[in-house]
């Protein structure tokens, strides 16, 4: 994986955009206006991180299968033409066990500039857990690091939190001799694993649209979370400089009470113009914060809704716009809105995390999740989709939302990453991260082969 050691010249930038399959990507990530001079100067503080690419982490889902089908058939879909997604992937309804698919994913991730993935993990010996060894083998070959997002795989998942972290470190760190497990390095050089968890801070009860109040099955009291987080730190206090534990929540008070180090927001409906308020709240409590780069949300809807159900399909984000997906012009409007959200979220999270008046920068902490590489159900994937012109007649009839350029999201992220590289390059030691290893032959890079390595 290349990093940010030297300024990328035009030849390399154009090659990357060509590699991502973008017809009109030149300047895409920058078309929404450069950030003010103040934030640009602050970005240069990121030169303190020797491995900055590792601090950009794609959310990654290893839960797909093709024979028998898994996940592609959610909500009464019928693959291979009718998928549980509003977008047809460039690779079709693939399997997460297919090494050719995994290698293509690794090439795309490497081309974007990101240096790590955050794997959705559903407990020991789950379908997703069994995919991890081969996934890590491939990512290690491409110098991409792997960490884990602990999912709510049972109502008692919180009670197994410390045990799960011990399992992940033992099996995918120690036993593999740390070949690609992400040990996040702070600006001062201290390092350790970082774990994110979903459905962490929950209310004890919730009231539905009919006014019926019911207990939340996986609610966990803050004191129980504190026992779990304390156990993690006690277990690993002699092995790492620190272990960073992040909760996917906006409730800073309960995050602190539960013993977590900070928050890591996944919800793309939490708009970037609200993030400063949450960053201030975290900073006042001595908590870290991580806000995600994202293109918004365009999730699939249930086709068969039971009578009396409180289910309502979620609106398109950003802007909750209404689109006629049969019209190319409307699909391009949606593309433009998503591209604008990518640029806005990228610059907002960088601006907050490099602000010396907030908590992250003085502590030398920086971490950006990218939501997501391949969560196709929710429509916020950066993995390339088919270009609209490449859809089959049957796929067009299925009503997919694919725009003209199916790789625009990854290209937009790559352009923003390149701009960041250019901003801080003059303060980095030339050659410090191996940018020279990037190959300028995009056709060779994209060919799938068992020996193709970046």
C-alpha positions in Angstrom: 0.0 0.0 0.0 1.3 3.4 -0.8 0.8 6.3 1.6 1.4 10.0 1.6 5.1 10.2 1.6 5.6 12.2 -1.6 3.4 14.5 -3.6 1.4 12.6 -6.3 2.2 14.0 -9.7 -0.4 14.4 -12.4 0.6 11.1 -14.2 -0.1 9.1 -11.0 -3.3 10.9 -10.3 -4.6 10.3 -13.8 -3.6 6.7 -13.7 -5.5 6.1 -10.5 -8.6 7.7 -11.9 -8.3 5.6 -15.0 -7.8 2.5 -12.9 -11.0 3.3 -11.1 -12.8 3.4 -14.4 -13.9 7.0 -14.2 -14.6 8.8 -17.5 -14.8 12.3 -16.0 -13.3 12.1 -12.6 -10.5 14.7 -13.0 -11.0 17.1 -10.1 -14.3 15.3 -9.1 -13.4 15.4 -5.4 -12.4 19.0 -5.6 -15.3 20.4 -7.6 -17.1 21.5 -4.5 -14.6 24.1 -3.6 -11.3 23.8 -1.7 -11.5 24.1 2.2 -10.5 27.4 3.7 -6.8 28.1 4.2 -7.1 27.6 8.0 -8.3 23.9 7.7 -5.7 23.3 5.0 -2.9 24.5 7.4 -4.3 22.3 10.1 -4.3 19.3 7.8 -0.5 19.6 7.8 -0.5 18.5 11.4 -1.3 15.0 10.0 2.3 14.8 8.9 2.9 13.6 12.4 1.4 10.2 11.5 4.0 8.0 9.8 1.3 5.6 8.5 -1.6 8.0 7.7 -3.2 5.7 5.1 -3.9 3.2 7.9 -6.0 5.8 9.6 -8.6 5.7 6.7 -10.6 2.5 7.3 -13.3 1.1 5.0 -16.2 -0.6 6.7 -16.2 -4.1 5.1 -18.8 -6.9 4.9 -17.7 -10.5 4.4 -21.3 -11.9 4.5 -22.1 -12.6 0.9 -22.5 -16.0 -0.8 -23.6 -17.0 -4.3 -24.3 -20.8 -4.0 -26.4 -21.0 -1.9 -27.2 -17.4 -1.9 -26.7 -15.4 1.2 -27.6 -11.7 1.8 -28.2 -11.0 -1.9 -31.8 -12.3 -1.4 -32.7 -10.2 1.6 -36.3 -8.7 1.6 -37.7 -11.1 -0.9 -35.2 -10.5 -3.7 -34.3 -13.1 -6.3 -30.7 -13.2 -7.5 -28.8 -13.1 -9.8 -30.7 -10.3 -11.5 -32.9 -9.1 -8.7 -30.5 -8.3 -5.8 -31.0 -6.9 -2.3 -29.5 -3.6 -3.4 -30.6 -0.5 -5.3 -27.4 -0.8 -7.2 -26.0 -3.6 -9.3 -22.4 -4.3 -8.3 -19.7 -4.4 -11.0 -18.9 -7.9 -9.9 -22.5 -9.0 -9.7 -23.8 -11.2 -6.9 -20.4 -12.4 -5.7 -19.3 -14.7 -2.9 -17.1 -13.3 0.0 -15.2 -16.6 -0.1 -14.1 -16.1 -3.7 -10.4 -15.1 -3.6 -10.6 -13.5 -7.1 -13.3 -11.2 -5.7 -11.3 -10.5 -2.6 -8.2 -9.6 -4.6 -10.2 -7.2 -6.8 -11.5 -5.6 -3.6 -8.0 -5.3 -2.3 -6.8 -3.6 -5.5 -9.7 -1.1 -5.4 -9.1 -0.3 -1.7 -5.4 0.1 -2.3 -6.1 2.4 -5.3 -8.4 4.6 -3.2 -5.6 5.5 -0.7 -7.2 3.9 2.3 -4.9 1.5 4.2 -7.3 -0.6 6.3 -10.7 -2.3 6.5 -13.0 -2.7 9.5 -14.7 -6.1 9.2 -18.3 -6.7 10.2 -17.9 -9.6 12.7 -20.8 -11.7 14.1 -19.2 -13.8 16.8 -16.9 -16.8 17.0 -17.5 -19.5 14.3 -20.1 -17.4 12.5 -20.3 -17.3 8.7 -18.4 -14.0 8.8 -15.8 -15.3 11.2 -15.1 -18.2 8.9 -14.4 -15.8 6.0 -11.7 -13.9 8.0 -8.6 -16.1 7.5 -8.7 -16.0 3.7 -9.8 -12.4 3.7 -6.7 -11.5 5.9 -4.4 -13.6 3.6 -5.5 -11.5 0.6 -5.3 -8.2 2.5 -1.9 -9.0 3.8 -0.7 -9.5 0.3 -1.8 -6.0 -0.6 -0.4 -4.5 2.7 -3.9 -3.6 3.9 -4.6 -3.8 7.6 -7.7 -5.4 9.2 -9.6 -4.6 12.3 -13.1 -5.5 13.5 -16.6 -4.0 14.1 -18.3 -6.1 16.7 -21.9 -6.6 15.7 -25.0 -7.4 17.9 -25.0 -11.1 17.0 -27.1 -12.0 20.1 -29.1 -10.3 22.8 -26.3 -11.0 25.3 -23.5 -9.7 23.0 -22.4 -7.1 25.5 -21.7 -9.8 28.1 -19.3 -11.4 25.7 -17.6 -8.2 24.6 -14.3 -8.7 26.5 -14.2 -12.4 25.5 -14.8 -11.5 21.8 -11.9 -9.0 21.8 -9.6 -11.6 23.4 -10.7 -14.1 20.7 -10.0 -11.6 17.8 -6.6 -10.6 19.1 -5.6 -14.2 19.8 -6.8 -15.7 16.5 -6.2 -12.9 14.0 -3.3 -11.0 15.7 -1.1 -13.4 17.8 -1.6 -16.6 15.8 -0.9 -14.7 12.5 2.2 -13.0 14.0 0.4 -9.6 13.4 0.9 -9.9 9.7 -2.1 -7.6 8.9 -4.0 -6.9 12.1 -4.4 -3.1 12.5 -2.4 -1.6 15.4 -3.4 2.0 15.1 -0.4 4.4 15.7 -1.0 7.7 17.4 1.1 10.8 16.5 3.5 10.1 19.4 4.2 6.6 18.1 2.2 4.7 20.7 0.0 2.0 19.2 -2.6 -0.7 19.8 -5.7 -2.3 18.5 -8.9 -0.4 18.0 -12.4 -1.9 18.1 -15.8 -0.4 17.2 -19.1 -1.9 18.4 -22.6 -1.5 17.1 -25.8 -1.2 19.2 -23.8 -0.4 22.3 -25.6 2.4 24.1 -29.3 1.6 24.0 -32.4 2.7 25.9 -34.0 0.2 28.3 -37.3 0.4 26.4 -38.8 1.8 23.3 -42.3 2.8 22.2 -43.6 1.9 18.7 -45.9 3.8 16.4 -48.9 2.3 18.1 -47.9 3.6 21.5 -46.8 0.2 22.8 -43.8 0.2 25.0 -41.5 -2.8 25.1 -38.1 -3.6 26.6 -35.1 -3.5 24.3 -33.9 -7.1 24.3 -30.2 -6.3 24.1 -30.1 -3.3 26.4 -27.0 -3.3 28.6 -26.6 -1.0 31.6 -23.6 1.3 31.6 -22.1 -0.4 34.7 -22.0 -3.7 32.8 -20.3 -2.1 29.9 -17.8 -0.6 32.4 -17.0 -4.1 33.7 -16.4 -5.4 30.2 -14.2 -2.4 29.1 -12.2 -2.6 32.3 -11.6 -6.3 31.7 -10.3 -5.6 28.3 -7.8 -3.1 29.6 -6.7 -5.3 32.5 -6.1 -8.2 30.1 -4.0 -6.3 27.6 -2.3 -3.6 29.7 1.1 -5.2 29.4 0.8 -6.1 25.7 0.0 -2.8 24.0 0.5 0.9 24.7 -3.3 1.1 24.7 -6.5 -0.6 23.4 -9.0 1.9 21.9 -12.6 1.0 22.4 -15.2 3.0 20.4 -19.0 3.0 20.7 -21.3 3.7 17.8 -23.4 6.3 19.5 -23.9 10.1 20.0 -24.5 9.8 23.8 -21.2 11.0 25.2 -22.3 10.9 28.8 -23.2 7.2 28.7 -20.1 6.4 26.5 -18.0 7.8 29.3 -19.9 5.9 31.9 -19.5 2.6 30.0 -15.7 3.1 30.0 -15.3 3.6 26.3 -12.6 5.8 24.8 -14.9 7.6 22.5 -17.5 7.5 19.8 -17.4 6.3 16.1 -20.5 7.3 14.2 -21.9 4.9 11.5 -25.3 6.5 10.9 -25.2 8.4 7.6 -28.3 10.4 8.6 -26.2 12.2 11.2 -25.4 15.2 9.0 -21.9 16.7 8.9 -23.1 20.1 10.0 -24.1 18.6 13.4 -20.8 16.9 14.1 -19.1 19.8 15.8 -21.7 19.8 18.6 -20.9 16.1 19.3 -17.2 16.7 19.0 -17.4 19.5 21.6 -19.4 17.2 23.9 -16.8 14.4 23.6 -13.9 16.8 24.1 -15.5 18.2 27.2 -15.6 14.6 28.6 -12.1 13.6 27.6 -13.5 11.3 24.9 -12.2 10.7 21.3 -14.5 11.0 18.3 -14.5 9.6 14.8 -17.0 10.8 12.1 -17.3 8.9 8.9 -16.8 9.8 5.3 -20.0 8.7 3.5 -22.1 9.1 0.4 -25.4 9.2 2.2 -28.0 6.4 2.2 -30.1 4.7 -0.4 -31.3 1.5 1.2 -33.6 -1.3 -0.2 -37.2 -1.3 0.9 -39.3 -4.3 2.2 -41.6 -5.6 -0.6 -44.0 -7.4 1.7 -44.9 -5.3 4.8 -47.2 -7.1 7.3 -50.5 -5.3 8.1 -50.1 -2.9 11.0 -46.3 -2.9 10.8 -44.5 0.2 12.0 -42.0 -0.2 9.2 -41.4 2.7 6.9 -38.7 2.8 4.2 -35.9 5.3 4.9 -35.6 8.3 2.6 -32.7 9.0 0.3 -29.9 10.8 1.9 -28.5 13.5 1.6 -31.4 15.9 1.2 -34.2 13.3 1.3 -34.8 14.0 -2.4 -37.4 12.4 -4.6 -36.1 10.7 -7.7 -37.6 9.0 -10.7 -35.0 6.2 -11.0 -36.1 5.4 -14.5 -34.7 8.7 -15.7 -31.0 9.1 -16.3 -31.2 12.8 -15.3 -32.5 11.9 -11.9 -29.9 9.2 -11.3 -27.3 11.8 -12.1 -28.9 14.2 -9.6 -28.6 11.6 -7.0 -25.0 10.9 -8.0 -24.2 14.6 -7.6 -25.8 14.7 -4.1 -23.9 11.7 -3.0 -20.6 13.0 -4.4 -21.2 16.3 -2.6 -21.8 14.4 0.7 -18.5 12.5 0.2 -16.6 15.8 -0.1 -18.5 17.5 2.7 -18.0 14.6 5.2 -14.3 14.1 4.3 -13.5 17.8 4.9 -15.7 18.0 8.0 -14.2 15.1 9.8 -10.7 16.2 8.9 -11.4 19.7 10.1 -12.7 18.6 13.4 -10.0 16.0 14.0 -7.2 18.5 13.3 -8.8 21.3 15.3 -6.5 22.1 18.3 -9.5 23.4 20.3 -11.1 19.9 20.3 -9.9 16.7 21.9 -8.4 14.5 19.2 -5.6 16.7 17.9 -3.9 17.5 21.2 -4.0 13.7 22.0 -2.5 12.8 18.7 -5.4 10.7 17.7 -6.8 10.5 14.1 -9.2 7.9 12.7 -11.6 8.1 9.7 -14.0 5.3 9.0 -15.4 5.2 5.4 -19.0 3.9 5.3 -18.9 1.6 3.5 -16.9 -0.4 1.1 -19.6 -3.0 0.4 -22.8 -2.7 2.5 -25.0 -2.9 -0.6 -28.3 -3.2 1.2 -28.0 0.3 2.5 -26.7 1.8 -0.7 -23.7 3.6 0.7 -21.1 1.3 -0.8 -17.9 2.7 -2.4 -17.2 -0.6 -4.2 -17.7 0.1 -7.9 -21.1 -0.6 -9.4 -21.9 -1.2 -13.0 -22.1 1.8 -15.3 -25.7 2.4 -16.3 -24.8 1.7 -19.9 -23.5 -1.7 -18.9 -26.7 -3.0 -17.3 -28.5 -5.8 -19.1 -32.1 -5.3 -20.2 -33.3 -7.4 -17.3 -31.2 -5.4 -14.9 -32.6 -2.1 -16.2 -36.1 -3.5 -15.8 -35.3 -4.3 -12.2 -35.0 -0.6 -11.5 -31.4 -0.2 -10.3 -30.2 3.3 -9.5 -26.8 2.9 -11.2 -25.5 6.2 -12.6 -23.5 6.7 -15.7 -20.2 6.3 -13.9 -20.3 3.4 -11.5 -17.0 4.1 -9.9 -17.6 7.8 -9.1 -17.6 7.3 -5.3 -14.3 5.5 -5.1 -12.8 8.0 -7.5 -14.1 10.9 -5.5 -12.5 9.5 -2.3 -9.3 8.9 -4.2 -9.2 12.5 -5.4 -9.8 13.9 -1.9 -7.1 11.6 -0.6 -4.7 12.9 -3.3 -5.5 16.5 -2.4 -4.7 15.7 1.2 -1.4 14.2 0.1 -0.6 17.3 -1.8 -1.5 19.5 1.1 0.8 17.8 3.6 3.5 16.5 1.3 5.9 19.4 1.8 6.0 18.5 5.6 6.6 14.8 5.1 10.0 13.1 4.7 10.2 12.1 1.0 9.8 8.4 0.5 8.6 7.7 4.1 5.6 5.6 3.2 6.4 4.0 -0.1 4.2 5.9 -2.6 6.8 5.1 -5.2 5.4 1.5 -5.1 2.2 2.6 -6.9 2.2 1.2 -10.4 1.1 3.5 -13.1 -0.2 0.8 -15.4 -3.9 0.6 -14.4 -4.7 -2.2 -16.9 -2.1 -4.5 -15.3 -3.3 -3.5 -11.8 -6.9 -4.4 -12.5 -6.3 -7.8 -14.1 -7.1 -10.6 -11.6 -4.3 -13.0 -11.1 -3.1 -15.2 -8.3 0.3 -13.4 -8.3 -0.9 -9.8 -8.8 0.5 -7.8 -5.9 0.6 -4.1 -5.3 
